[in-house]
Amino acid sequence: MTRLAGAPLHWDVHGLKMAGLGWGDPAAPPVLCLHGWLDNAASFAVLAPLLENHYLVAPDLTGHGQSDRRSADATYQIWDDLPEVLGIVQALGWQQFALLGHSRGAIIGSLFAASFPERVQRMMMLDAVGPQPVADNLFPAQMRKFLDEKGSLLHRENRFFASLEEAATAREVGGMRPDAARLIAERNLRACTQGYTWTTDPRLRGASAVKLTPGQVDATLGALVMPTLLLLAEQGHGGRHEAMYQLARRAIPELQTAYLPGGHHFHMEQPEVQAVADKIAEFLR
């Protein structure tokens, strides 16, 4: 698989040490890339070299990859990432930029772009749109689930693996192909006495305390006034959340959509990644 390792990047944001990767010429038009749940900056290592006319920067979001975990009292709500994303953008000195998000990163990206539409020139979402809404009457049950899980996950240890190959194989569960799984695993592991274990914060697996209501999701999508591209994977989430995507088509003012071959990580896998890159390159032109 052809890919570029990317230049290592580091930032200090609100007392957290954050790491990331950059591809391309820093003088080229900037693109901020936000990875999905339990992934890391290497999620864009295959796609980024194909977008050679732009400078792509992908942070490891907090609790992922080589970035710090949050403190014991903190949470991993999707909006908790927004101050850190803003801090990275400010550290980069970017006043305006394009934003590319995959899965959970697309959801976080939609919240950021809705909050700062004057800064996000173009929004691109890979196999996800906005947060899945939860009805008002389910709020107490959602909060209880969060409270039940928070304490236990705080003290949970991640799984141990005898080798990198064993860890990469574990990431293949759910349909990720071996090359893509190894890319993610390499950046999400640390050596320990038992072999290897994930750097990922176990609290990322816990329930959110609060989820947005349908009205809040609608307002978020309606605030995406910049040109927006939504690419859906035919064998990914795109085929399982049709109601959400229909809402996006109704709510986002300047939306372009396309279904492309591949699974949820179609931006990492050959030969599907080329079609993803072609659509993004055309959109950015």
C-alpha positions in Angstrom: 0.0 0.0 0.0 1.4 3.3 -1.1 1.4 5.9 1.8 3.4 8.7 3.3 4.3 8.5 6.9 3.6 12.1 7.6 5.6 14.6 9.6 5.2 14.4 13.3 3.4 17.4 15.0 2.9 18.3 18.6 0.8 20.9 20.5 0.1 21.9 24.1 -3.6 22.6 24.4 -5.2 23.5 27.8 -2.6 21.4 29.6 -2.9 18.4 27.3 0.0 17.2 25.1 -1.4 16.4 21.7 0.3 14.7 18.8 -0.5 14.6 15.1 0.7 14.1 11.6 1.1 16.5 8.6 1.4 15.9 4.9 2.3 18.2 2.1 3.6 21.8 1.9 2.6 24.0 4.9 2.3 26.9 2.4 -0.5 25.0 0.5 -4.2 25.5 1.3 -4.8 23.9 4.7 -7.1 21.0 5.5 -7.8 19.8 9.1 -8.5 16.1 9.3 -10.4 14.5 12.3 -10.3 10.8 12.7 -13.0 8.4 13.9 -13.7 6.6 17.2 -10.7 4.5 18.4 -8.7 5.5 15.4 -5.9 8.1 15.2 -4.1 10.4 12.8 -2.8 7.5 10.7 -6.4 7.1 9.5 -5.4 9.7 6.8 -2.0 8.3 5.9 -3.3 6.6 2.7 -5.6 9.4 1.5 -3.4 12.4 2.3 -0.6 11.8 -0.3 -3.3 11.6 -3.0 -4.3 15.2 -2.2 -0.9 16.7 -3.1 -2.1 20.3 -3.7 -3.1 20.8 0.0 -1.5 20.7 3.4 -3.3 18.1 5.6 -2.9 18.1 9.4 -4.5 15.3 11.4 -4.3 15.4 15.2 -4.7 12.3 17.5 -7.8 13.4 19.3 -7.6 13.3 23.1 -7.5 9.7 24.5 -6.4 8.3 21.1 -3.0 7.5 19.5 -0.1 9.5 21.0 -2.2 12.3 22.6 -2.8 12.6 26.3 -5.8 11.1 28.0 -8.1 13.5 29.9 -8.1 13.9 33.6 -10.2 11.5 35.8 -13.0 14.0 36.3 -13.3 14.8 32.6 -15.6 13.2 30.0 -15.4 12.3 26.3 -18.6 14.0 25.0 -18.3 14.9 21.3 -18.3 18.6 22.2 -15.4 18.1 24.7 -13.1 17.9 21.7 -14.1 21.3 20.3 -11.9 23.5 22.6 -8.9 21.2 21.7 -9.7 21.4 18.0 -9.9 25.2 18.2 -6.6 25.3 20.2 -4.8 23.3 17.5 -6.2 25.6 14.8 -5.0 28.6 16.7 -1.6 27.1 17.3 -1.3 26.4 13.5 -2.2 30.1 12.8 -5.1 29.1 10.5 -7.8 31.7 10.1 -9.6 29.7 7.5 -9.3 26.2 6.3 -11.2 23.1 5.0 -12.3 20.5 7.4 -12.3 16.7 6.7 -13.8 14.3 9.2 -14.3 10.5 9.2 -17.0 8.9 11.4 -16.9 10.4 14.9 -14.5 13.0 13.4 -17.1 14.0 10.9 -19.6 14.5 13.8 -17.2 16.6 15.8 -16.3 18.5 12.6 -20.0 19.3 12.0 -20.3 20.8 15.5 -17.1 22.8 15.0 -18.1 24.1 11.5 -21.6 25.0 12.8 -20.0 27.0 15.6 -17.4 28.7 13.4 -18.8 28.8 9.9 -16.7 31.8 9.0 -13.5 29.8 9.6 -14.5 26.6 7.8 -14.4 27.3 4.0 -15.4 23.8 3.0 -16.7 20.8 5.0 -16.1 17.2 4.0 -17.7 14.2 5.9 -16.8 10.6 5.3 -19.5 8.0 6.1 -21.1 10.1 8.9 -23.0 13.4 9.3 -24.1 14.8 12.6 -24.7 13.2 16.0 -27.6 10.6 16.2 -30.4 12.4 18.1 -32.1 11.0 21.2 -35.6 11.8 22.2 -36.2 14.1 25.2 -38.0 11.4 27.2 -34.8 9.1 27.0 -32.6 11.7 28.8 -32.8 10.1 32.3 -32.0 6.6 31.0 -29.0 8.0 29.0 -27.7 9.9 32.1 -28.0 6.8 34.2 -26.1 4.7 31.7 -23.3 7.2 31.7 -23.1 7.3 35.5 -23.1 3.5 35.7 -20.2 3.2 33.3 -18.0 6.1 34.2 -16.5 4.6 37.4 -15.9 1.2 36.0 -14.2 2.4 32.8 -12.0 4.8 34.7 -10.1 1.8 36.3 -10.4 -0.6 33.4 -7.2 -1.8 31.7 -7.0 -2.2 28.0 -6.4 -5.6 26.5 -2.8 -6.9 26.2 -1.3 -8.4 23.1 1.8 -10.6 22.6 2.7 -8.9 19.3 1.8 -6.0 17.0 0.4 -8.5 14.5 -2.0 -9.9 17.2 -3.2 -6.3 18.0 -3.7 -5.5 14.3 -5.8 -8.6 13.8 -8.0 -7.5 16.7 -8.7 -4.3 14.8 -9.9 -6.2 11.8 -13.0 -7.2 13.7 -15.9 -5.3 12.0 -14.5 -5.5 8.5 -11.3 -3.3 8.6 -8.8 -4.8 6.2 -5.4 -5.9 7.4 -3.3 -3.0 6.0 -5.6 -0.4 7.4 -5.9 -2.2 10.7 -2.1 -2.3 11.0 -1.8 1.4 10.3 -4.2 2.2 13.2 -2.7 -0.3 15.5 0.9 0.9 15.1 0.0 4.3 16.4 -2.5 3.1 19.1 -0.1 0.8 20.9 2.6 1.1 23.6 5.0 -1.5 24.8 4.4 -3.0 28.3 5.7 -6.0 30.4 2.9 -8.2 28.9 3.8 -7.2 25.3 1.6 -4.4 23.9 -1.5 -2.6 25.0 -3.7 0.1 23.6 -2.9 3.8 24.4 -6.7 4.5 23.9 -8.5 5.7 26.9 -11.1 3.0 27.9 -13.6 5.7 28.8 -14.1 6.3 25.1 -16.2 3.2 25.2 -18.6 4.6 27.7 -22.0 6.1 27.1 -22.4 9.8 26.6 -24.1 11.6 29.5 -26.1 13.8 27.1 -27.1 13.4 23.5 -28.5 16.1 21.3 -32.2 16.3 20.6 -33.6 16.1 17.1 -34.1 19.9 17.0 -30.5 20.5 18.1 -29.2 18.2 15.4 -31.3 19.9 12.8 -30.0 23.3 13.9 -26.4 22.1 13.7 -26.8 20.8 10.2 -28.7 23.9 9.1 -25.7 26.0 10.3 -23.4 24.3 7.8 -23.7 27.1 5.4 -20.3 26.5 3.7 -20.1 24.1 0.6 -20.3 20.6 2.1 -19.4 17.2 0.7 -20.8 14.0 2.2 -19.3 10.7 0.9 -21.0 7.5 2.0 -19.6 4.0 1.9 -21.8 1.5 0.2 -20.8 -1.2 2.6 -20.3 1.2 5.6 -22.6 3.3 7.8 -24.1 4.9 4.7 -26.4 2.0 4.2 -27.6 1.8 7.8 -28.6 5.3 8.7 -30.7 6.4 5.7 -33.0 8.6 7.8 -30.0 10.6 9.1 -28.7 11.2 5.6 -32.1 12.2 4.3 -32.1 14.8 7.1 -28.7 16.0 6.0 -30.0 16.5 2.5 -32.9 18.5 3.7 -31.0 20.6 6.3 -27.6 21.4 4.9 -27.9 24.3 2.4 -25.0 23.5 0.0 -24.7 19.8 0.2 -23.2 17.4 -2.4 -23.4 13.7 -1.8 -22.1 10.5 -3.3 -22.1 6.8 -2.5 -18.7 5.2 -3.2 -17.6 1.5 -3.0 -16.1 0.2 0.1 -16.6 -0.2 3.8 -16.6 2.3 6.7 -12.8 2.8 6.3 -13.0 3.3 2.5 -10.5 6.3 2.8 -7.8 3.9 4.0 -8.2 0.9 1.7 -7.2 0.1 -1.8 -8.5 0.5 -4.4 -11.4 2.4 -2.9 -9.3 5.3 -1.6 -8.6 6.6 -5.1 -12.3 7.3 -5.7 -12.5 9.1 -2.3 -9.5 11.2 -3.2 -10.8 12.1 -6.6 -14.1 13.3 -5.2 -12.4 15.4 -2.5 -9.8 16.8 -4.9 -12.6 17.9 -7.3 -14.6 19.4 -4.4 -11.6 21.3 -3.1 -10.9 22.8 -6.6 
